[in-house]
Amino acid sequence: MFDSLSDRLGGVFDKLRGRGALKEQDVRDAMREVRIALLEADVALPVVRRFIDQVTEKAVGQSVLRSVTPGQQVVKIVNDALVEMLGGDVTPELDLNAAPPVVIMMVGLQGSGKTTSTAKIAKLLKDKQGKKAMMASLDVNRPAAQEQLKVLGEQVGVATLPIIPGQQPTEIATRALQAAKLQAIDVLLLDTAGRLHVDQQLMDEMKAVAQISNPRETLLVVDSLTGQDAVNVAQSFSGQVDLTGVVLTRMDGDARGGAALSMRAVTGKPIKFAGTGEKADAIEVFHPSRVANRILGMGDIVSMVEKAAEAVKVEDAEALAKRMEQGKFDMNDLRMQLKQMQNMGGLGMLAGMMPGMKKAKAAMAASNMDDKVLVRMDAIIGSMTPKERANPALLNAKRKIRVAKGSGTQVQDINKLIKMYQEMSKAMKQIKKMGGLKGLAAMFGKGGLDAAMPGLGGQGLGPGAGGLPGLGGGGAPDLSKFLKK
């Protein structure tokens, strides 16, 4: 979502970093370019003015201009200002400290993703916090709205209030509260009706529901692709309903990012969640500092580690560790690694979270390297027999032709995958020779990376840097030479 803005800001700061000393005019020129970049990203004008004034005031100070690395100091000031614009260092959380059932009321315009977001948040509360949740649809205007929530509830494993035709929103809210109390529900999510535009009837209906249910949280769902109109909608709602937070949907889209950057500053309400896709688990808690780091190309290692923890099962990791200890590694292990990469969001998502990987991500796009590469590799392995996956040495010319036909690829693609597998297998045997993972860790402690694997450390971690062949020097398969179709 922030790719365009990130590229523009990256170009501005590259100029600053390349200079040993900065003058006040250098900073002001850079801030002028930052202002243009923010306006082009559809950030609200008052927010841009406030942001530029705040950054310029701090950046032209003598403590910055006379520092050893003035360019980096300016980047840090911009980063801090971005974090503040997005909501500050504190990650906003749902306030669930009340007697159950705690009510969360979802509000917003029709088509903003309100019903889907309701199911996503319910799943998040159930899976991450162990809460017993229930959902109820109060939308009696949109055809099949209640049925949609029921289907989503079945998909995410969250109970929904049974549908009684003809009931009005206030009656449904009353019945939902009674059912939640009887079933010892921790959190009750009310999906209210929306309109195509803000009108008084919509506001009156929400106020009536709020008076009955007394929600602990009232979350406004807005579509980030609508740009500044999303900010206008948020202002309209916050003026009449006691909002506690915002949910931005379609943050994975190609919007310019202005809605996200303007929302907190204009409404004063924190962004609590960000929808990142269509799947039921494609929603994230909004971390201002992490988003700011991504915008400035600093990566988001914390989110990547969290995604890895979710994608990698403990038993699978332990099983692979034992096989590595024994120097074993077959196509089944490689396939499991590829699936974990897909579960973490694919190549593009991972590249976007790595510090300084903007150029690498662009290079991947230019060479048509996308997540289809992982799918094709999985298809190739899936076309092998169990014996071939366990022992790839069985793959002679005749077998390769059969596998290529079965996976819809070429024999050359099979050869590339086998070569990558062989190089990774050699790496596993090297680890075994050094005493397994424990021995490797001990060697790191004595002499660092160079002592553990000569040629890997100190020579860069990019592909072809003298590290472990096929691992891109860093422990993950080097896919840059594979299947550029």
C-alpha positions as CSV (number, residue, x, y, z in Angstrom):
1,M,0.0,0.0,0.0
2,F,2.8,2.4,0.9
3,D,5.2,1.4,-1.9
4,S,4.9,4.6,-3.9
5,L,5.3,6.8,-0.8
6,S,8.2,4.6,0.4
7,D,10.0,4.9,-2.9
8,R,9.7,8.7,-2.9
9,L,10.8,9.1,0.6
10,G,13.7,6.6,0.1
11,G,15.0,8.8,-2.8
12,V,14.9,11.9,-0.7
13,F,16.7,10.3,2.2
14,D,19.3,8.7,0.0
15,K,20.4,12.2,-1.0
16,L,20.7,13.3,2.6
17,R,22.6,10.2,3.7
18,G,25.1,10.7,0.9
19,R,26.3,14.0,2.2
20,G,28.8,14.4,5.1
21,A,27.5,17.7,6.3
22,L,24.1,19.3,5.9
23,K,23.1,22.9,5.7
24,E,19.7,24.3,6.8
25,Q,18.8,24.8,3.2
26,D,19.5,21.1,2.4
27,V,17.0,20.1,5.1
28,R,14.4,22.5,3.9
29,D,14.8,21.3,0.3
30,A,14.3,17.7,1.5
31,M,11.3,18.7,3.5
32,R,9.8,20.3,0.4
33,E,10.1,17.0,-1.5
34,V,8.7,15.1,1.5
35,R,5.7,17.5,1.5
36,I,5.0,16.8,-2.2
37,A,5.4,13.0,-1.6
38,L,2.8,13.1,1.3
39,L,0.4,15.2,-0.8
40,E,0.7,12.8,-3.7
41,A,0.0,10.0,-1.3
42,D,-3.4,11.7,-0.5
43,V,-2.5,12.7,3.0
44,A,-4.8,15.5,4.3
45,L,-3.3,18.9,3.8
46,P,-3.6,20.1,7.5
47,V,-1.8,16.9,8.5
48,V,1.0,17.4,6.0
49,R,1.5,21.0,7.2
50,R,1.6,20.0,10.8
51,F,4.0,17.1,10.0
52,I,6.4,19.2,7.9
53,D,6.5,22.0,10.5
54,Q,7.2,19.6,13.3
55,V,10.0,17.8,11.4
56,T,11.6,20.9,10.0
57,E,11.8,22.6,13.5
58,K,13.7,19.6,14.9
59,A,15.8,18.8,11.8
60,V,17.3,22.3,11.4
61,G,18.6,22.4,14.9
62,Q,22.4,22.7,15.5
63,S,22.5,19.4,17.4
64,V,21.4,17.6,14.1
65,L,23.3,19.6,11.5
66,R,26.6,19.4,13.5
67,S,26.2,15.7,14.4
68,V,28.4,13.0,12.9
69,T,25.6,11.6,10.7
70,P,23.1,14.4,10.1
71,G,21.4,12.6,7.3
72,Q,20.5,9.6,9.5
73,Q,19.4,12.0,12.3
74,V,16.9,13.6,9.9
75,V,15.6,10.2,8.9
76,K,15.1,9.3,12.6
77,I,13.2,12.6,13.2
78,V,11.0,11.8,10.3
79,N,10.5,8.3,11.6
80,D,9.5,9.5,15.0
81,A,7.1,12.0,13.5
82,L,5.5,9.3,11.4
83,V,5.0,7.1,14.4
84,E,3.3,10.0,16.2
85,M,1.1,10.7,13.2
86,L,0.0,7.1,13.1
87,G,-0.8,6.9,16.8
88,G,2.3,6.9,18.9
89,D,4.6,4.2,20.3
90,V,1.7,2.5,22.2
91,T,-0.1,-0.2,20.2
92,P,-3.8,0.4,20.7
93,E,-5.6,-2.7,22.1
94,L,-9.2,-3.6,22.6
95,D,-10.6,-2.7,26.0
96,L,-12.1,-5.9,27.2
97,N,-11.8,-5.2,30.9
98,A,-15.5,-5.4,31.8
99,A,-18.0,-7.9,33.0
100,P,-18.9,-10.3,30.2
101,P,-20.3,-10.2,27.7
102,V,-18.1,-7.3,26.5
103,V,-19.9,-5.7,23.5
104,I,-18.0,-4.6,20.4
105,M,-20.2,-2.6,18.0
106,M,-19.0,-2.5,14.4
107,V,-20.1,0.5,12.4
108,G,-19.4,1.9,8.9
109,L,-20.8,2.5,5.4
110,Q,-22.1,-0.3,3.2
111,G,-19.3,-2.0,1.3
112,S,-16.5,-1.1,3.6
113,G,-15.9,-4.7,4.7
114,K,-17.7,-4.4,8.0
115,T,-19.2,-7.9,8.1
116,T,-15.9,-9.6,7.0
117,S,-14.0,-7.6,9.6
118,T,-16.4,-8.6,12.3
119,A,-15.7,-12.3,11.6
120,K,-11.9,-11.7,11.3
121,I,-11.8,-9.9,14.7
122,A,-13.9,-12.6,16.3
123,K,-11.5,-15.3,15.0
124,L,-8.6,-13.2,16.3
125,L,-10.1,-13.0,19.7
126,K,-10.9,-16.7,19.7
127,D,-7.5,-18.0,18.4
128,K,-5.1,-15.4,20.0
129,Q,-6.8,-14.5,23.3
130,G,-8.9,-17.6,23.9
131,K,-12.1,-15.6,24.2
132,K,-15.5,-17.2,23.7
133,A,-17.1,-15.0,21.1
134,M,-20.5,-14.6,19.5
135,M,-21.5,-12.5,16.5
136,A,-24.9,-11.0,15.7
137,S,-26.0,-9.3,12.5
138,L,-28.2,-6.2,12.9
139,D,-28.3,-5.4,9.2
140,V,-32.0,-6.0,8.2
141,N,-31.7,-3.8,5.1
142,R,-29.1,-5.4,2.9
143,P,-30.3,-8.7,1.4
144,A,-28.6,-11.8,2.8
145,A,-26.5,-9.8,5.2
146,Q,-27.4,-11.9,8.2
147,E,-26.9,-15.1,6.2
148,Q,-23.4,-13.8,5.2
149,L,-22.4,-13.4,8.8
150,K,-23.8,-16.9,9.6
151,V,-21.6,-18.4,6.8
152,L,-18.5,-16.5,8.0
153,G,-19.2,-17.7,11.5
154,E,-19.2,-21.3,10.4
155,Q,-15.9,-20.7,8.6
156,V,-14.1,-19.2,11.5
157,G,-15.7,-21.4,14.2
158,V,-17.5,-18.6,16.0
159,A,-21.2,-18.8,17.0
160,T,-23.7,-16.5,15.5
161,L,-27.1,-15.4,16.8
162,P,-29.9,-17.4,15.1
163,I,-31.8,-15.4,12.6
164,I,-35.5,-14.5,13.3
165,P,-37.0,-12.8,10.2
166,G,-38.8,-9.5,10.7
167,Q,-37.0,-8.4,13.9
168,Q,-35.6,-4.9,14.0
169,P,-32.0,-4.0,15.0
170,T,-32.8,-3.0,18.6
171,E,-34.8,-6.2,19.1
172,I,-31.9,-8.3,17.7
173,A,-29.4,-6.4,20.0
174,T,-31.6,-7.2,23.0
175,R,-31.9,-10.9,22.1
176,A,-28.1,-11.1,21.4
177,L,-27.3,-9.8,24.9
178,Q,-29.6,-12.3,26.5
179,A,-28.2,-15.2,24.5
180,A,-24.6,-14.1,25.3
181,K,-25.3,-14.0,29.0
182,L,-27.0,-17.4,29.0
183,Q,-24.1,-19.0,27.0
184,A,-21.4,-17.4,29.1
185,I,-20.0,-15.5,26.1
186,D,-16.9,-13.3,26.7
187,V,-17.2,-11.0,23.7
188,L,-20.3,-10.1,21.7
189,L,-19.7,-8.5,18.3
190,L,-22.7,-6.6,16.8
191,D,-22.5,-6.0,13.1
192,T,-24.7,-3.0,12.5
193,A,-26.3,-1.9,9.2
194,G,-24.5,0.4,6.8
195,R,-25.6,2.9,4.1
196,L,-24.1,4.1,0.8
197,H,-23.6,7.5,2.5
198,V,-23.8,9.0,5.9
199,D,-27.4,9.9,6.8
200,Q,-29.4,10.7,10.0
201,Q,-31.4,7.5,9.8
202,L,-28.2,5.5,10.0
203,M,-26.9,7.5,13.0
204,D,-30.2,7.2,14.9
205,E,-30.2,3.5,14.4
206,M,-26.7,3.2,15.7
207,K,-27.4,5.4,18.7
208,A,-30.5,3.3,19.6
209,V,-28.4,0.1,19.4
210,A,-25.6,1.6,21.5
211,Q,-28.1,2.7,24.2
212,I,-29.3,-0.9,24.5
213,S,-26.0,-2.7,24.3
214,N,-23.7,-0.2,26.0
215,P,-20.7,-1.2,23.9
216,R,-17.2,-1.2,25.4
217,E,-15.7,-0.7,21.9
218,T,-17.3,1.0,18.9
219,L,-15.1,0.4,15.9
220,L,-15.5,2.3,12.6
221,V,-14.7,0.2,9.6
222,V,-13.4,2.2,6.6
223,D,-12.1,1.2,3.2
224,S,-8.5,2.5,2.8
225,L,-8.9,2.5,-1.0
226,T,-11.4,5.4,-0.8
227,G,-8.5,7.7,0.1
228,Q,-9.5,11.0,1.6
229,D,-13.2,10.1,1.5
230,A,-12.4,7.5,4.2
231,V,-11.2,10.3,6.4
232,N,-14.3,12.4,5.7
233,V,-16.5,9.4,6.6
234,A,-14.5,8.9,9.9
235,Q,-15.1,12.6,10.8
236,S,-18.8,12.3,10.2
237,F,-19.1,9.2,12.4
238,S,-16.9,10.5,15.2
239,G,-19.0,13.6,15.4
240,Q,-22.2,11.7,16.2
241,V,-21.1,8.3,17.6
242,D,-18.7,7.7,20.5
243,L,-16.0,5.9,18.5
244,T,-13.1,4.1,20.2
245,G,-11.1,3.1,17.2
246,V,-10.8,2.5,13.5
247,V,-10.4,-0.6,11.4
248,L,-8.8,0.0,8.0
249,T,-9.7,-2.6,5.4
250,R,-7.8,-3.5,2.1
251,M,-4.5,-2.3,3.4
252,D,-3.0,-4.8,0.9
253,G,-4.4,-2.9,-2.0
254,D,-2.8,-0.3,-4.2
255,A,-4.1,2.8,-2.4
256,R,-1.6,5.6,-1.8
257,G,-1.8,5.4,2.0
258,G,-3.2,8.8,2.7
259,A,-6.2,7.5,4.6
260,A,-4.0,5.5,7.1
261,L,-1.6,8.5,7.6
262,S,-4.4,11.0,8.1
263,M,-6.9,9.0,10.1
264,R,-5.5,9.3,13.6
265,A,-4.5,13.0,13.1
266,V,-7.9,14.0,11.8
267,T,-10.2,12.0,14.0
268,G,-8.1,11.6,17.1
269,K,-9.2,7.9,17.1
270,P,-6.5,5.2,17.0
271,I,-6.3,2.7,14.2
272,K,-6.7,-0.7,16.0
273,F,-6.8,-3.2,13.1
274,A,-5.7,-3.4,9.5
275,G,-7.3,-5.8,7.0
276,T,-4.6,-7.3,4.8
277,G,-6.4,-9.7,2.5
278,E,-9.5,-11.8,1.9
279,K,-8.7,-14.7,4.1
280,A,-10.3,-15.0,7.6
281,D,-6.9,-14.6,9.3
282,A,-5.8,-11.7,7.1
283,I,-6.1,-9.0,9.8
284,E,-3.4,-7.5,11.9
285,V,-3.2,-5.4,15.0
286,F,-2.1,-2.0,13.9
287,H,1.4,-1.2,15.1
288,P,2.3,2.5,14.3
289,S,6.0,2.0,14.8
290,R,6.1,-1.0,12.5
291,V,4.1,0.7,9.8
292,A,6.4,3.7,10.0
293,N,9.5,1.5,9.6
294,R,8.0,-0.2,6.5
295,I,7.3,3.2,4.9
296,L,10.9,4.3,5.5
297,G,12.3,1.1,4.2
298,M,13.6,-0.1,7.6
299,G,11.7,-3.4,7.4
300,D,9.5,-5.0,10.0
301,I,11.5,-7.9,11.5
302,V,9.1,-8.2,14.5
303,S,6.1,-8.9,12.3
304,M,8.1,-11.3,10.2
305,V,9.1,-13.3,13.3
306,E,5.5,-13.3,14.5
307,K,4.3,-14.6,11.1
308,A,7.0,-17.3,11.2
309,A,5.9,-18.3,14.7
310,E,2.3,-18.7,13.5
311,A,3.2,-20.4,10.2
312,V,5.8,-22.9,11.6
313,K,4.4,-25.7,13.8
314,V,6.6,-26.6,16.8
315,E,6.5,-30.3,16.0
316,D,7.5,-29.7,12.4
317,A,10.4,-27.5,13.4
318,E,11.6,-30.0,16.0
319,A,11.4,-32.8,13.4
320,L,13.4,-30.8,10.9
321,A,16.0,-30.0,13.5
322,K,16.5,-33.7,14.3
323,R,16.9,-34.5,10.6
324,M,19.4,-31.7,10.3
325,E,21.3,-33.1,13.3
326,Q,21.5,-36.4,11.3
327,G,22.5,-34.6,8.1
328,K,19.2,-35.7,6.4
329,F,17.2,-33.5,4.1
330,D,14.9,-34.7,1.3
331,M,12.3,-33.3,-1.0
332,N,9.6,-33.7,1.7
333,D,11.6,-31.3,3.9
334,L,12.0,-28.8,1.1
335,R,8.3,-29.0,0.3
336,M,7.5,-28.2,4.0
337,Q,9.8,-25.2,3.9
338,L,8.1,-23.9,0.7
339,K,4.6,-24.3,2.3
340,Q,5.7,-22.4,5.4
341,M,7.0,-19.5,3.1
342,Q,3.5,-19.4,1.5
343,N,1.8,-19.4,4.9
344,M,3.9,-16.4,5.9
345,G,2.6,-14.4,3.0
346,G,4.8,-15.4,0.1
347,L,8.0,-13.9,-1.3
348,G,6.6,-10.4,-1.7
349,M,5.4,-10.1,1.8
350,L,8.7,-11.4,3.3
351,A,10.8,-9.1,1.1
352,G,8.7,-6.1,2.2
353,M,9.4,-6.9,5.8
354,M,13.2,-7.2,5.4
355,P,15.3,-4.0,6.1
356,G,16.7,-2.6,2.9
357,M,14.8,-5.1,0.7
358,K,12.9,-2.5,-1.4
359,K,15.3,-2.8,-4.3
360,A,15.3,-6.6,-4.1
361,K,11.5,-6.6,-4.1
362,A,11.5,-4.5,-7.2
363,A,14.0,-6.8,-8.9
364,M,11.8,-9.8,-8.1
365,A,8.8,-8.0,-9.7
366,A,10.9,-7.1,-12.8
367,S,12.0,-10.7,-13.3
368,N,8.5,-12.0,-12.9
369,M,9.4,-13.7,-9.7
370,D,6.3,-14.1,-7.6
371,D,4.5,-16.5,-5.4
372,K,3.7,-18.7,-8.4
373,V,7.3,-19.8,-8.2
374,L,6.6,-21.5,-4.9
375,V,3.4,-23.0,-6.3
376,R,5.3,-24.5,-9.3
377,M,8.0,-25.9,-7.1
378,D,5.4,-27.5,-4.9
379,A,3.7,-28.9,-8.0
380,I,7.0,-30.5,-9.1
381,I,7.6,-32.1,-5.8
382,G,4.0,-33.2,-5.7
383,S,4.3,-35.0,-9.0
384,M,7.1,-37.2,-7.7
385,T,6.5,-40.6,-6.1
386,P,7.0,-41.0,-2.4
387,K,10.2,-42.9,-3.1
388,E,11.5,-40.1,-5.4
389,R,10.8,-37.5,-2.8
390,A,12.7,-39.5,-0.2
391,N,15.5,-40.2,-2.6
392,P,15.8,-37.7,-5.4
393,A,18.8,-39.6,-6.8
394,L,16.2,-41.9,-8.4
395,L,15.2,-39.2,-10.8
396,N,16.7,-40.3,-14.1
397,A,15.9,-38.7,-17.5
398,K,12.7,-40.8,-18.0
399,R,11.3,-40.0,-14.5
400,K,12.1,-36.3,-15.0
401,I,10.0,-36.2,-18.2
402,R,7.1,-37.9,-16.3
403,V,7.4,-35.4,-13.4
404,A,7.5,-32.4,-15.8
405,K,4.3,-33.6,-17.6
406,G,2.6,-34.1,-14.3
407,S,3.5,-30.7,-12.9
408,G,3.0,-28.7,-16.2
409,T,6.7,-27.6,-16.2
410,Q,9.8,-28.3,-18.2
411,V,12.6,-30.8,-17.6
412,Q,15.0,-27.8,-17.1
413,D,12.8,-26.7,-14.2
414,I,13.1,-30.1,-12.6
415,N,16.9,-29.9,-13.0
416,K,17.0,-26.5,-11.3
417,L,15.0,-27.7,-8.4
418,I,17.2,-30.8,-8.0
419,K,20.3,-28.6,-8.1
420,M,18.9,-26.3,-5.4
421,Y,18.0,-29.4,-3.3
422,Q,21.5,-30.9,-3.7
423,E,23.1,-27.7,-2.6
424,M,20.8,-27.4,0.5
425,S,21.5,-31.1,1.2
426,K,25.2,-30.4,1.2
427,A,24.7,-27.6,3.7
428,M,22.8,-29.9,6.0
429,K,25.7,-32.4,5.9
430,Q,28.1,-29.6,6.7
431,I,26.1,-28.8,9.8
432,K,26.2,-32.5,10.8
433,K,30.1,-32.5,10.5
434,M,30.3,-29.5,12.8
435,G,28.4,-31.4,15.5
436,G,24.8,-30.5,14.6
437,L,23.0,-27.3,15.6
438,K,24.5,-27.3,19.1
439,G,28.0,-27.6,17.7
440,L,27.3,-24.8,15.2
441,A,26.0,-22.5,18.0
442,A,29.1,-23.2,20.0
443,M,31.4,-22.3,17.1
444,F,29.4,-19.1,16.6
445,G,30.2,-18.2,20.2
446,K,34.0,-18.8,19.8
447,G,34.8,-17.3,16.5
448,G,31.6,-15.9,15.0
449,L,30.2,-16.8,11.6
450,D,33.6,-17.0,9.8
451,A,34.8,-19.6,12.3
452,A,31.7,-21.7,11.9
453,M,31.6,-21.7,8.1
454,P,34.6,-20.2,6.3
455,G,33.4,-18.2,3.3
456,L,29.9,-17.5,4.7
457,G,30.6,-14.6,7.1
458,G,32.2,-11.4,6.2
459,Q,31.5,-11.7,2.5
460,G,28.0,-10.4,2.3
461,L,24.8,-12.4,2.6
462,G,23.5,-12.0,-0.9
463,P,23.2,-14.8,-3.5
464,G,26.6,-15.9,-4.8
465,A,28.4,-14.3,-1.8
466,G,30.4,-17.4,-1.0
467,G,28.0,-18.7,1.6
468,L,26.1,-21.9,1.5
469,P,25.3,-22.7,-2.1
470,G,21.7,-22.3,-3.0
471,L,20.8,-20.8,0.3
472,G,21.3,-17.2,-0.8
473,G,23.9,-17.0,1.9
474,G,21.2,-16.6,4.6
475,G,19.4,-19.9,5.2
476,A,16.5,-19.6,2.8
477,P,16.3,-21.1,-0.8
478,D,17.8,-18.9,-3.4
479,L,14.9,-18.7,-5.8
480,S,16.4,-16.0,-8.1
481,K,17.7,-18.6,-10.6
482,F,14.6,-20.7,-10.5
483,L,11.6,-20.7,-12.9
484,K,11.7,-17.1,-14.2
485,K,8.5,-17.5,-16.2
